Amino acid sequence: MINSPEPGKKVSSKPKRANGRGSIYQVTKSNGRKVWKAAIKDINGKLRTKNFTKFAEAEDWIAEQRRARELGENTYAANPKMTVKEFLTGWVDAKFGEDQLSTKRFYSNAIVNHIIPALGNVKATNLSSKSIEQLLRDMAAQNYGAGTIKSVRAALSAAYSDAKRHGDLVRNPVENVKMPNVQSVPTTHIPRADWERIYLAAMSDPYMHARIEIAGTWGLRPGEALGLKWADLDTENKTLRIARQIQRVKGKGLIVKSVKQKKERVICISDTAVQILLSHMRYQSLQKASWVTDEDLIFPNSLGKPLDEKADRNRFKKLTKLAGSPDYELYQLRKTAFTAMASQTDLKTLMEFSGHTQVSTVMNSYVFATSESMSKAVNGMDQLRPINRN
């Protein structure tokens, strides 16, 4: 008579595996049920075990763990009890430093306002693609904009991708997520007729003339324009160095930080642009008597200090009203500049002026077809049409 094995005792008659290949043995649990226990060491040398009802399932698991170990992948979460809330808040705080505050704010808004209320208490290791898709569908049903919905997906994807790459989590549940059928409607360039009205209205004020020239002709971001110093202007070589930006940070006020792509760039500008800036410089010198400081800024506030982006936007609003144009956003001038520039130069040069590294970003968000570009294309095709010369 064969006695029943004691709980945890190996009873498998399967051939013994070579060292490091893992092992499978049958055990009897406290409730009397027999299961197959698989055991193998991970890439960190820690013994991992899991119970299965079928021997074949245990075999498959051992093979999966062995493949992951050979590829140098971690198959266990660093902290399996961590919630989505704890995981995401820890990730966003560790990921973004003082020079990435706007990016951090973008992800934090999605995490705090949308992800945590819906999924915050779920264990980070248990978050499923299905749950994420449901959240995105719910947001679409509540008429959230496509940009907001995409920011939620982007935050989850970035955090889980980093954790998987570092070996802290096993998988990225966002990889298989399907977005609801929502379409982003990006703000476009300013139509030519309105752009001309705005530019002509700005010409009556040397400050605004220079400011609109920099934004609408050369495409600088608002923060980059406000960070420009006269030392960045090289009148001899007709170049402008873009090395910093001004941004307001909650609790810290206005701060100077590196440009968005963390790499300063130098762009060429025209003789006309140089003269517009020099006219502004001469006009500015007359205002310095009332300044409390001089930080060499091209576009300071009335006291010579850095100008807040909100005040910059308000000045543009007043200009559009003066010009009799619709109420456009200041940032649309950047899109106006690159839409016009796209018809005058090659893509590589356009990328240099934009400061972006992704062609798709520039072409999808900053360059738009215009009636002028359409007419140019039509006329160009006329010139290419074969002609019967007989």
C-alpha positions as CSV (number, residue, x, y, z in Angstrom):
1,M,0.0,0.0,0.0
2,I,1.4,3.4,-1.0
3,N,0.8,6.2,1.5
4,S,-0.4,9.6,0.4
5,P,2.5,12.1,0.1
6,E,2.9,14.7,2.8
7,P,2.0,18.3,1.9
8,G,4.9,19.8,-0.1
9,K,6.6,16.4,-0.7
10,K,8.0,15.7,-4.2
11,V,6.3,12.7,-5.8
12,S,6.9,13.3,-9.5
13,S,8.6,10.4,-11.3
14,K,9.5,12.8,-14.2
15,P,13.2,12.9,-15.1
16,K,15.3,15.4,-13.1
17,R,16.1,18.6,-15.0
18,A,19.6,19.9,-15.4
19,N,20.6,22.7,-13.0
20,G,19.0,26.0,-13.8
21,R,16.3,24.4,-16.0
22,G,13.7,24.6,-13.3
23,S,11.7,21.8,-11.6
24,I,8.2,20.5,-11.4
25,Y,6.8,18.4,-8.6
26,Q,3.4,17.4,-7.2
27,V,2.3,18.6,-3.8
28,T,-0.8,18.2,-1.7
29,K,-2.3,21.4,-0.4
30,S,-3.9,21.8,3.0
31,N,-7.3,21.1,1.5
32,G,-6.1,17.7,0.2
33,R,-6.0,18.9,-3.5
34,K,-3.0,17.9,-5.5
35,V,-1.3,20.4,-7.7
36,W,1.9,20.7,-9.8
37,K,4.4,23.2,-8.4
38,A,6.8,24.7,-10.8
39,A,10.0,26.3,-9.6
40,I,12.8,28.2,-11.4
41,K,15.2,31.0,-10.6
42,D,14.8,34.3,-12.4
43,I,17.5,36.6,-13.8
44,N,18.2,37.9,-10.3
45,G,18.8,34.4,-8.9
46,K,15.5,34.5,-6.9
47,L,13.5,31.3,-6.8
48,R,10.0,31.8,-8.3
49,T,7.2,29.2,-7.9
50,K,3.7,28.8,-9.2
51,N,1.0,26.1,-8.9
52,F,-0.8,24.4,-11.7
53,T,-3.6,21.8,-12.0
54,K,-2.0,20.3,-15.1
55,F,1.5,19.2,-15.6
56,A,1.6,20.6,-19.2
57,E,0.7,24.0,-17.9
58,A,3.6,23.9,-15.5
59,E,5.9,22.8,-18.4
60,D,4.8,25.8,-20.5
61,W,5.3,28.2,-17.6
62,I,8.8,26.9,-16.9
63,A,9.7,27.3,-20.6
64,E,8.3,30.8,-20.7
65,Q,10.3,31.8,-17.6
66,R,13.5,30.2,-19.1
67,R,13.1,32.1,-22.3
68,A,12.6,35.4,-20.5
69,R,15.7,34.7,-18.4
70,E,17.8,34.0,-21.5
71,L,16.7,37.3,-23.0
72,G,17.5,39.1,-19.8
73,E,13.9,40.0,-19.0
74,N,12.3,40.3,-15.6
75,T,9.1,38.3,-15.2
76,Y,8.0,39.7,-11.9
77,A,6.9,43.1,-10.7
78,A,9.3,44.9,-8.3
79,N,6.3,45.6,-6.0
80,P,3.3,43.4,-6.9
81,K,1.1,45.1,-4.3
82,M,1.6,48.6,-5.7
83,T,-1.6,50.3,-7.0
84,V,-2.0,52.2,-10.3
85,K,-2.2,55.4,-8.3
86,E,1.1,54.7,-6.4
87,F,2.8,53.5,-9.6
88,L,1.8,56.5,-11.8
89,T,2.4,59.2,-9.2
90,G,5.8,57.7,-8.4
91,W,6.6,57.4,-12.1
92,V,5.7,61.0,-13.0
93,D,7.6,62.5,-10.1
94,A,10.8,60.5,-10.8
95,K,10.6,60.8,-14.6
96,F,10.4,64.6,-15.1
97,G,12.7,67.2,-13.6
98,E,12.7,70.9,-13.2
99,D,13.5,71.4,-16.9
100,Q,10.4,69.3,-18.0
101,L,7.7,71.0,-16.0
102,S,5.2,71.5,-18.9
103,T,5.6,67.8,-19.9
104,K,5.1,66.7,-16.3
105,R,2.0,68.9,-16.0
106,F,0.6,67.3,-19.2
107,Y,0.9,63.8,-17.8
108,S,0.0,64.7,-14.2
109,N,-3.3,66.2,-15.4
110,A,-4.3,63.0,-17.2
111,I,-3.2,60.9,-14.2
112,V,-4.9,63.0,-11.4
113,N,-8.0,64.0,-13.3
114,H,-8.9,60.8,-15.2
115,I,-6.8,57.7,-14.5
116,I,-6.7,57.7,-10.7
117,P,-10.5,58.3,-10.2
118,A,-11.3,55.4,-12.4
119,L,-8.4,52.9,-12.0
120,G,-6.3,54.2,-9.1
121,N,-7.1,51.4,-6.7
122,V,-6.3,48.6,-9.2
123,K,-3.0,46.8,-8.6
124,A,-0.5,48.0,-11.2
125,T,0.3,44.4,-12.2
126,N,-3.3,43.6,-12.7
127,L,-4.4,46.5,-14.9
128,S,-5.8,45.0,-18.1
129,S,-6.1,46.3,-21.6
130,K,-9.9,45.8,-21.3
131,S,-10.1,48.1,-18.3
132,I,-8.1,50.8,-20.1
133,E,-10.3,50.6,-23.2
134,Q,-13.4,50.9,-21.0
135,L,-12.0,54.1,-19.5
136,L,-11.3,55.6,-22.9
137,R,-14.8,54.6,-24.2
138,D,-16.4,56.1,-21.1
139,M,-14.5,59.4,-21.6
140,A,-15.6,59.5,-25.3
141,A,-19.2,58.9,-24.2
142,Q,-18.8,61.9,-21.8
143,N,-17.7,64.0,-24.7
144,Y,-14.2,64.5,-23.7
145,G,-12.0,65.8,-26.5
146,A,-9.8,63.6,-28.5
147,G,-6.7,65.3,-27.1
148,T,-7.7,64.6,-23.5
149,I,-8.5,61.0,-24.3
150,K,-5.2,60.5,-26.1
151,S,-3.3,62.1,-23.1
152,V,-4.7,59.4,-20.8
153,R,-3.5,56.7,-23.2
154,A,-0.2,58.4,-23.6
155,A,0.4,58.7,-19.8
156,L,-0.4,55.0,-19.2
157,S,1.7,53.9,-22.2
158,A,4.7,55.9,-21.2
159,A,4.7,54.8,-17.6
160,Y,4.2,51.1,-18.3
161,S,6.7,51.2,-21.2
162,D,9.4,52.6,-18.9
163,A,8.5,50.0,-16.1
164,K,8.7,47.1,-18.6
165,R,12.0,48.4,-20.1
166,H,13.5,48.7,-16.6
167,G,12.2,45.3,-15.6
168,D,9.9,46.6,-12.8
169,L,6.8,45.3,-14.5
170,V,6.3,42.3,-16.7
171,R,4.0,43.8,-19.4
172,N,2.6,46.9,-20.8
173,P,-1.2,46.5,-21.0
174,V,-1.5,49.6,-23.3
175,E,0.2,47.8,-26.2
176,N,-3.0,46.1,-27.3
177,V,-5.4,48.9,-26.4
178,K,-7.7,50.1,-29.2
179,M,-8.6,53.8,-29.1
180,P,-12.3,54.8,-29.4
181,N,-13.3,56.4,-32.7
182,V,-12.4,60.0,-31.8
183,Q,-10.6,62.5,-34.0
184,S,-8.4,65.3,-32.9
185,V,-9.2,68.7,-34.4
186,P,-5.9,70.7,-34.1
187,T,-5.9,74.4,-34.4
188,T,-4.7,75.4,-37.8
189,H,-2.7,78.3,-39.3
190,I,-4.2,81.7,-39.7
191,P,-5.6,82.3,-43.2
192,R,-3.5,84.5,-45.4
193,A,-6.0,87.5,-45.4
194,D,-6.3,87.6,-41.6
195,W,-2.6,87.1,-41.2
196,E,-1.9,90.1,-43.4
197,R,-4.4,92.2,-41.4
198,I,-2.8,91.3,-38.1
199,Y,0.8,91.9,-39.4
200,L,-0.1,95.3,-40.9
201,A,-1.8,96.3,-37.6
202,A,1.3,95.3,-35.7
203,M,3.6,97.5,-37.8
204,S,2.3,100.6,-36.0
205,D,4.1,99.5,-32.8
206,P,7.9,98.5,-33.1
207,Y,7.5,96.1,-30.1
208,M,4.5,94.3,-31.6
209,H,6.0,94.4,-35.1
210,A,9.0,92.5,-33.9
211,R,7.0,90.2,-31.7
212,I,4.6,89.2,-34.6
213,E,7.6,88.9,-37.0
214,I,9.3,86.4,-34.7
215,A,6.2,84.4,-34.2
216,G,4.4,84.5,-37.5
217,T,7.4,84.5,-39.9
218,W,10.0,82.5,-38.1
219,G,7.8,80.3,-36.0
220,L,9.3,80.6,-32.5
221,R,7.3,79.1,-29.6
222,P,5.8,81.8,-27.3
223,G,8.1,80.8,-24.4
224,E,11.2,80.8,-26.7
225,A,10.4,84.3,-28.0
226,L,10.1,85.6,-24.4
227,G,13.4,84.0,-23.6
228,L,15.3,85.8,-26.4
229,K,18.1,88.1,-25.5
230,W,19.8,90.8,-27.6
231,A,23.0,88.8,-27.3
232,D,21.3,86.0,-29.2
233,L,20.9,88.2,-32.3
234,D,23.9,88.2,-34.7
235,T,23.3,91.1,-37.0
236,E,26.4,90.4,-39.1
237,N,25.6,86.8,-39.9
238,K,21.9,87.4,-39.7
239,T,21.2,84.6,-37.2
240,L,19.1,84.2,-34.1
241,R,20.1,81.8,-31.3
242,I,17.2,80.0,-29.5
243,A,18.7,78.8,-26.2
244,R,16.1,79.2,-23.5
245,Q,12.4,79.8,-22.8
246,I,10.4,81.6,-20.1
247,Q,7.7,79.6,-18.3
248,R,5.5,80.1,-15.2
249,V,5.7,77.4,-12.7
250,K,3.2,77.0,-9.9
251,G,4.7,78.2,-6.6
252,K,7.9,79.5,-8.3
253,G,6.7,82.2,-10.7
254,L,8.5,82.8,-14.0
255,I,11.6,80.7,-14.5
256,V,14.2,80.4,-17.3
257,K,14.6,76.9,-18.6
258,S,16.1,75.1,-21.6
259,V,14.2,74.9,-24.8
260,K,11.7,72.1,-25.3
261,Q,14.0,69.7,-27.1
262,K,16.8,70.5,-24.7
263,K,19.1,71.5,-27.6
264,E,19.6,75.1,-28.5
265,R,19.4,75.9,-32.2
266,V,20.5,78.8,-34.4
267,I,18.3,79.9,-37.3
268,C,19.0,82.2,-40.2
269,I,16.8,85.3,-40.6
270,S,16.5,87.8,-43.4
271,D,17.8,91.3,-43.7
272,T,14.3,92.6,-43.2
273,A,13.8,90.7,-40.0
274,V,17.1,92.0,-38.6
275,Q,16.0,95.6,-39.4
276,I,12.7,95.0,-37.7
277,L,14.4,93.8,-34.6
278,L,16.9,96.7,-34.6
279,S,14.0,99.2,-34.9
280,H,12.5,97.6,-31.9
281,M,15.8,97.8,-30.1
282,R,16.0,101.6,-30.7
283,Y,12.5,102.1,-29.5
284,Q,13.1,99.9,-26.5
285,S,16.1,102.0,-25.4
286,L,13.7,105.0,-25.0
287,Q,11.7,103.0,-22.5
288,K,14.5,101.8,-20.2
289,A,14.3,104.9,-18.0
290,S,11.2,103.4,-16.3
291,W,12.8,99.9,-16.0
292,V,13.8,98.5,-12.6
293,T,16.2,96.0,-14.2
294,D,17.7,95.2,-17.6
295,E,18.1,91.5,-18.3
296,D,18.9,92.0,-22.0
297,L,15.6,90.6,-23.0
298,I,14.2,91.3,-26.4
299,F,10.6,91.1,-25.2
300,P,10.5,92.0,-21.5
301,N,7.6,93.5,-19.6
302,S,7.3,97.2,-18.9
303,L,9.8,97.0,-16.0
304,G,12.5,95.1,-18.0
305,K,11.7,91.8,-16.3
306,P,10.6,88.6,-18.0
307,L,7.1,88.8,-19.5
308,D,4.4,86.3,-18.5
309,E,3.0,84.2,-21.4
310,K,-0.5,85.2,-20.3
311,A,0.3,88.9,-20.7
312,D,1.9,88.0,-24.1
313,R,-1.3,86.3,-25.2
314,N,-3.4,89.3,-24.0
315,R,-1.4,91.6,-26.1
316,F,-2.0,89.5,-29.1
317,K,-5.7,89.4,-28.4
318,K,-5.8,93.2,-28.4
319,L,-3.9,93.2,-31.7
320,T,-6.4,90.9,-33.4
321,K,-9.2,93.1,-32.2
322,L,-7.4,96.2,-33.6
323,A,-6.8,94.4,-36.9
324,G,-10.5,93.4,-37.1
325,S,-9.7,89.8,-37.5
326,P,-11.2,86.8,-35.7
327,D,-10.1,85.9,-32.2
328,Y,-7.1,83.7,-33.0
329,E,-4.7,82.1,-30.5
330,L,-1.1,83.3,-30.3
331,Y,0.3,79.8,-30.9
332,Q,-1.4,79.7,-34.3
333,L,1.2,82.1,-35.5
334,R,3.8,79.3,-35.2
335,K,1.6,77.1,-37.5
336,T,1.1,80.0,-39.8
337,A,4.9,80.4,-40.2
338,F,5.6,76.7,-41.0
339,T,2.6,76.4,-43.3
340,A,4.0,79.3,-45.3
341,M,7.6,78.1,-45.0
342,A,6.7,74.6,-46.2
343,S,6.0,76.0,-49.7
344,Q,9.4,77.8,-49.8
345,T,11.9,75.2,-48.6
346,D,12.7,71.5,-48.2
347,L,11.6,69.4,-45.3
348,K,15.1,69.2,-43.6
349,T,15.3,73.0,-43.4
350,L,11.7,73.2,-42.1
351,M,12.7,70.7,-39.3
352,E,15.7,72.9,-38.4
353,F,13.5,76.0,-38.0
354,S,10.8,74.1,-36.0
355,G,13.1,72.5,-33.4
356,H,11.2,69.2,-33.7
357,T,12.9,65.9,-34.3
358,Q,9.8,64.0,-35.6
359,V,8.7,64.8,-39.2
360,S,5.2,63.5,-38.5
361,T,4.8,66.0,-35.7
362,V,5.6,68.9,-37.9
363,M,3.6,67.7,-40.9
364,N,0.5,66.7,-39.0
365,S,0.3,69.6,-36.5
366,Y,2.1,72.6,-38.1
367,V,1.8,72.4,-41.8
368,F,-1.6,72.8,-43.5
369,A,-2.8,73.0,-47.1
370,T,-3.8,76.5,-48.1
371,S,-5.7,77.9,-51.1
372,E,-2.4,79.4,-52.2
373,S,-0.5,76.0,-52.0
374,M,-3.3,74.3,-53.8
375,S,-3.2,76.8,-56.6
376,K,0.6,76.4,-56.8
377,A,0.2,72.7,-57.0
378,V,-2.4,72.9,-59.8
379,N,-0.3,75.4,-61.8
380,G,2.7,73.2,-61.3
381,M,0.8,70.1,-62.6
382,D,-0.2,72.1,-65.7
383,Q,3.5,72.7,-66.4
384,L,4.2,68.9,-66.2
385,R,1.4,67.8,-68.5
386,P,2.7,66.2,-71.7
387,I,2.3,68.5,-74.7
388,N,1.7,67.4,-78.3
389,R,4.5,69.0,-80.2
390,N,3.4,67.8,-83.7
